[in-house]
Amino acid sequence: MTYAQFQQPPYAPYQHKPYESANTRARIVTILLIVGAVISLLTIPSHVLDMYVHPLTEGQEVSDNPGGFLSLALTAVLGLAMIAVYIATVVVFLMWLYRVSNNVAAFGKTTQHSSGWAVGSFFVPIMNLFVPYQAVKDIWQKSEPSGDDSFSYSVSAPGFFAAWWGFWIASNVAGQAYFRMAMAEAPPEALGIVGILSEILSIAAALFAIQVVKDIDRRQHERARSLTQSVPPPPPVFAEQESPPLNAAPPAKPAEAVGLEEPAETTDLSGSADPSSFRS
């Protein structure tokens, strides 16, 4: 190993990525949350139908129980649609969360939780009850717009942050209870009530989640715009003329100027002057 290689650091210092707008991901998350809320709203009549219609038993013809077949088909279609939308919402939401967390570092601030942990904490038992909420709230606080009117923005997160997380936890608990009751073949009336409660909680969580996503995206956009406007323009650069070195030779004359100088007048001292010049 040479001396120059020994002087170089073994690794390059980490540099945060520049600000990247999360507006596109925020819009996709918002659309998916709305679609999921609509599916939950349409699922409520399905639960009501399950409470008053006898289920379609094995070996029973559709003509013998059309109501049971309609309830089964409606539940299956809406259930598959809800699973697909739920998976897409989770993926895009986590992508959005990762980007807005990186943007806080681009603003020159440090988040309480890293971007990877803010995303991964959703999948860790016990931790997923409070760490994701802390990460999202911290991102909101560190994304405050800067400027002369920054005092008008609240330091603490709005109330819909806590409402979103509370309804999100409650909807997951109700959903788990509904699934366990369905597997245990609970009475249709009790199963329908828990199902309706789960859908209502999911709709409320989706509506508050939309406000959370929009508010963080708005604050980061205003923060990035204020930082861009506060950067002064670079100073003008003037071309400097290089001065010749002290020991440099004088510049050579142009080729066309050589030999064009008039000869200097000389006095003939040989005494052979023209005799006519002495005539009077």
Buried (B, 14 or more C-beta within 10 A) or exposed (E): EEEEEEEEEEEEEEEEEEBBBBBEBBBBBBBBBBBBBBBBEBBBEBBBBBBEBEBBEEEEEEEEBEEBBBBBEBBEEBEEBBEEBBEBBEEBBBBBBBBBBBBBBBBEBEBBBBBEBBBBBBEEEEEBEEBBBBBBBBBBBBBBBEBEEEEEEEEEBBEBBEBBBBBBBBBBEBBEBBEEBBEEEBEBEEBBBBBBBBBBBBBBBBBBBBBBBBBBBBBBBBBBEBBEEEEEEEEEEEEEEEEEEEEEEEEEEEEEEEEEEEEEEEEEEEEEEEEEEEEE
